[in-house]
Amino acid sequence: MHEDVIVKVLLDSSVVGMFIDRKITARNGFKLQKLERPAVVRNIDGTNNSRKVIIHQIEVNVYYKSYVERMRMDIYDLGENRHYTGDAIVVST
């Protein structure tokens, strides 16, 4: 069992999929699962995103208020913008 990690997130951002920053996973020692095929990330205009591709994911329990769900989150370099206006959630393996 992994120690709980509290992270601030943006929920319902209209993004297709669930993402977690690679620095959070590295700092907290999450076990990475390699994808069978890398996933290309595209910008809204259809061009490839400059931050490479997604090659790993984690599987975690996500706790938000009284809600709990087991989720797979793609690991990606989300950049340096840490000004999320979203809620805090707890992530645990």
MONOR-V792100 format. One line per field, one symbol per residue. phi: phi as a letter, one per 20 degrees, with the letter a starting at -180 (. if undefined). Layout:
# MONOR-V792100
phi = ???
This chain:
# MONOR-V792100
phi = .effcececdelemeeodccfffffffdmffedfffcfdfddfgenffffemceccbcdbeddbleecbecdcfebfenefdefdeeecddbe
